[in-house]
Amino acid sequence: MYKNDQRIVITLDAGGTNFVFSAMRGYEYIIDPITYPSNSHDLDLCLATMVKGFEEVIAKLDQKPVAISFAFPGPADYRAGIIGGYLPNFPSFRDGVALGPFLKAKFDLPVFINNDGDLFALGEATGGALKEINDRIKDLGGNRRYTNLLGYTFGTGLGIGSVINGELNLGNNACIETFCLRHKLEPGIIAEEGASIRGVKRNYATLTGDDTDRTPYDIYKIAEGESEGDQEAARRAFELCGEVAGDAFASAVTLTDSLIVIGGGLTGAAKYIKPALLKELRSAISTKGGEAVQRVQMRVFDLDDELEFAKFVVGDARPLKVYGTNDMVMYDPMKRTGIMLSKLGASKAIAIGAYVFALKNLDAE
């Protein structure tokens, strides 16, 4: 929609360790990123750093930006631009900070702040996975077009965003979440404890009895046989992550009838995570009488696999005679969905989402 738009929106990748500032025109960054420590422990220093970064971005631009738009960790009242609550990576924000109004007053620009999962999903829907899927279906001669997308980010946490009929679904409270769903294997705790960086680390430590502090990348190298360690346990650590995530995904996709795209740091280990995730999505549960019921009421395809994608396009289409006439119509009874990995990468997708969100809101005024 806005791929060829010439307006500029300032963006920010807000992490607890670093702030990375940039600007986007169309769906592309137009300046080299500017990085500063976020100083998240000190509110005055953190806000001063944010102002400094945005000022430097503006100084590099050849025209005035139309908005500032970025993702920031919650809890938050995103519509009001207020951040506050339990933020592990931003302890100085816990008492509440009117970040949007502060930046609007400082720069005299509209300011839009959202959850990273929401912007990831919007970016993938407008400039990434959803467009790619629909374009490929058309190229293969298919007629279906998909409008609903769930975007998941695997990393420090398990984030989600939902696009319905091409529009970002923010809910009543900008509070559509998946991290707090039940952990399939340990129902008394949240799903994020199993489907995240700390989940993979904990899985490996539990399986091996080795409490050495290893990163998921360290565990991935063990799984690949490139580093010493328990290779089977390393692979299983990622598989368990996929199983827990798959259970959470199944609930969401059943309720929204959406395609799924995954991004974030853990997707580097997708070869171990995705098979378990797909197995869970394709699994069955049962009625009290023992009748099998599919966990997801659609056939689930791996859209990164060319053969599966072709089957996803074709479906089960067949001619059906219209009763009482000689007319024929095409009938495809196969309900289907699919899952794919982000080609944009989470950071780029979030930036595109921030760009699109800002321009949509400006155009709606």
Residue pairs with C-beta under 8 A, 6 or more apart in sequence:
1 126
1 356
2 26
2 27
2 126
2 355
2 356
2 359
3 26
3 27
3 127
4 26
5 25
5 26
5 359
6 25
6 26
7 25
7 65
7 66
7 359
8 23
8 24
8 25
8 30
8 61
8 63
8 64
8 65
8 66
9 23
9 24
9 25
9 65
9 66
9 67
9 68
9 69
9 354
9 355
9 358
9 359
10 21
10 22
10 23
10 54
10 57
10 58
10 65
10 67
10 68
10 69
10 70
10 109
11 21
11 22
11 23
11 24
11 29
11 69
11 70
11 351
11 354
11 355
12 19
12 20
12 21
12 22
12 50
12 53
12 54
12 68
12 70
12 71
13 19
13 20
13 22
13 33
13 70
13 71
13 347
13 350
13 351
14 38
14 70
14 71
14 72
14 73
15 38
15 89
16 38
16 40
16 73
16 88
16 89
16 90
17 37
17 38
17 40
17 89
18 35
18 36
18 37
18 38
19 35
19 36
19 37
19 38
19 49
19 50
19 53
20 33
20 34
20 35
21 33
21 34
21 35
21 36
21 53
21 54
21 56
21 57
22 29
22 30
22 31
22 32
22 33
22 34
22 57
22 351
23 29
23 30
23 31
23 57
23 60
23 61
23 65
24 30
24 351
24 352
24 354
24 355
27 127
27 352
27 355
29 351
30 61
31 57
31 60
31 61
34 53
34 56
34 57
36 49
36 52
36 53
37 49
38 46
38 49
38 90
39 45
39 46
39 49
40 46
40 89
40 90
40 91
40 92
40 93
41 91
41 92
42 92
43 92
43 93
43 97
46 90
46 92
46 93
47 97
47 99
47 102
50 103
51 103
51 106
54 68
54 103
54 107
58 64
58 65
58 107
65 109
66 109
66 110
66 358
66 359
66 362
67 109
67 110
67 111
67 112
67 358
67 359
67 362
68 103
68 107
68 109
68 110
68 111
68 112
68 358
69 111
69 112
69 113
69 114
69 354
69 355
69 357
69 358
70 112
70 113
70 114
70 354
71 113
71 114
71 115
71 116
71 118
71 119
71 350
71 353
71 354
72 83
72 99
72 113
72 114
73 83
73 87
73 89
73 90
73 116
74 83
74 85
74 87
74 115
75 83
75 84
75 85
75 86
75 87
76 82
76 83
76 84
76 85
76 113
76 115
76 174
77 84
77 174
78 113
78 114
78 115
78 170
78 174
79 170
79 174
80 98
80 100
80 101
81 98
81 99
81 100
81 101
81 103
81 104
81 111
81 112
81 113
82 96
82 97
82 98
82 99
82 100
82 101
83 90
83 93
83 96
83 97
83 99
83 113
84 93
84 94
84 95
84 96
84 97
85 94
85 96
86 94
87 93
87 94
89 156
93 99
99 111
99 113
100 111
100 112
100 113
101 111
103 109
103 111
104 110
104 111
110 358
110 361
110 362
112 354
112 357
112 358
112 361
114 170
114 174
114 353
114 354
114 357
115 159
115 161
115 174
116 153
116 159
116 346
116 350
117 151
117 152
117 153
117 159
117 160
117 161
118 161
118 162
118 168
118 170
118 174
118 176
118 353
119 161
119 349
119 350
119 351
119 353
119 354
119 357
120 151
120 153
120 159
120 161
120 263
120 342
120 346
120 349
120 350
120 353
121 149
121 150
121 151
121 160
121 161
121 162
121 163
121 168
121 261
121 353
122 151
122 161
122 163
122 168
122 352
122 353
122 356
122 357
123 151
123 344
123 348
123 349
123 350
123 351
123 352
123 353
123 354
123 355
123 356
124 130
124 149
124 151
124 261
124 263
124 342
124 344
124 349
124 353
125 131
125 149
125 151
125 163
125 166
125 168
126 352
126 353
126 356
127 344
127 349
127 352
127 356
128 261
128 342
128 343
128 344
128 349
128 352
129 149
129 151
129 259
129 261
129 340
129 342
129 343
129 344
130 146
130 147
130 149
130 163
130 259
130 261
132 343
133 146
133 259
133 303
133 338
133 340
134 145
134 146
136 309
136 313
137 143
137 144
137 145
137 146
137 313
140 310
140 313
141 313
142 313
142 314
144 313
144 315
146 259
147 163
147 164
147 165
147 166
148 162
148 163
148 164
148 165
148 256
148 257
148 258
148 259
149 162
149 163
149 258
149 259
149 260
149 261
150 160
150 161
150 162
150 163
150 249
150 252
150 253
150 256
150 258
150 259
150 260
150 261
151 160
151 161
151 162
151 163
151 260
151 261
151 262
151 263
151 349
152 158
152 159
152 160
152 178
152 245
152 249
152 260
152 261
152 262
152 263
152 264
153 159
153 160
153 262
153 263
153 264
153 346
154 195
154 196
154 241
154 245
154 262
154 263
154 264
154 265
154 266
154 267
154 273
155 196
155 197
155 264
155 265
155 266
155 346
156 196
156 197
156 198
157 179
157 192
157 196
158 178
158 179
158 191
158 192
158 195
158 196
158 245
158 248
159 178
159 179
159 264
160 176
160 177
160 178
160 179
160 252
161 168
161 176
161 353
162 168
162 169
162 176
162 252
162 256
162 258
163 169
163 258
164 256
164 258
168 353
168 357
169 176
170 176
178 191
178 192
178 248
178 252
179 190
179 191
179 192
180 190
180 191
180 192
181 190
181 191
181 247
181 248
181 251
182 189
182 190
182 191
183 189
183 190
183 191
183 193
183 194
183 244
184 191
184 194
184 243
184 244
184 247
184 248
184 280
185 194
185 240
185 243
185 244
186 193
186 194
191 244
191 245
191 247
191 248
192 199
193 199
193 202
194 203
194 240
194 241
194 243
194 244
194 245
195 241
195 242
195 244
195 245
195 248
196 241
196 266
197 215
197 216
197 265
197 266
199 240
199 241
199 244
200 216
200 219
200 237
200 238
200 241
200 266
200 269
201 213
201 214
201 215
201 216
201 219
201 237
203 236
203 237
203 238
203 240
203 241
204 210
204 214
204 219
204 222
204 230
204 233
204 234
204 237
205 211
205 212
207 230
207 233
207 236
207 237
208 229
208 230
208 233
210 229
210 230
214 222
214 229
216 265
216 266
216 268
216 269
217 268
218 227
219 229
219 234
219 237
219 238
219 269
220 234
220 238
220 268
220 269
220 272
221 227
222 228
222 229
222 230
222 231
222 234
223 231
223 234
223 235
223 237
223 238
223 269
223 272
225 231
235 272
238 266
238 269
238 272
238 273
238 276
239 272
239 273
239 275
239 276
240 276
241 266
241 273
241 276
242 272
242 273
242 274
242 275
242 276
242 277
242 279
242 280
243 276
243 277
243 279
243 280
245 273
245 277
245 280
246 276
246 277
246 278
246 279
246 280
246 281
247 280
249 260
249 277
249 280
249 281
249 339
250 280
250 281
250 295
250 296
252 258
253 260
253 281
253 296
253 298
253 337
254 295
254 296
254 297
257 298
257 337
258 337
259 303
259 337
259 338
259 339
259 340
260 337
260 338
260 339
260 340
261 339
261 340
261 341
261 342
262 270
262 339
262 340
262 341
262 342
263 341
263 342
263 344
263 345
263 346
263 349
264 346
265 346
266 273
267 273
267 341
267 342
270 341
274 302
274 339
274 341
277 339
278 300
278 302
278 339
280 295
281 295
281 296
281 300
281 339
282 294
282 295
282 296
282 300
283 294
283 295
284 292
284 293
284 294
284 295
285 292
285 293
285 295
286 292
286 293
287 293
296 337
297 335
298 335
298 336
298 337
299 334
299 335
299 336
299 337
300 336
300 337
300 338
300 339
301 308
301 309
301 311
301 312
301 336
301 337
301 338
301 339
302 308
302 338
302 339
302 340
303 309
303 312
303 338
303 339
303 340
304 340
304 341
308 338
309 338
312 336
312 338
315 332
315 334
315 336
316 332
316 333
316 334
317 330
317 331
317 332
318 330
318 331
318 332
319 328
319 329
319 330
319 331
320 328
320 329
320 330
320 331
321 327
321 328
322 328
322 329
342 349
344 352
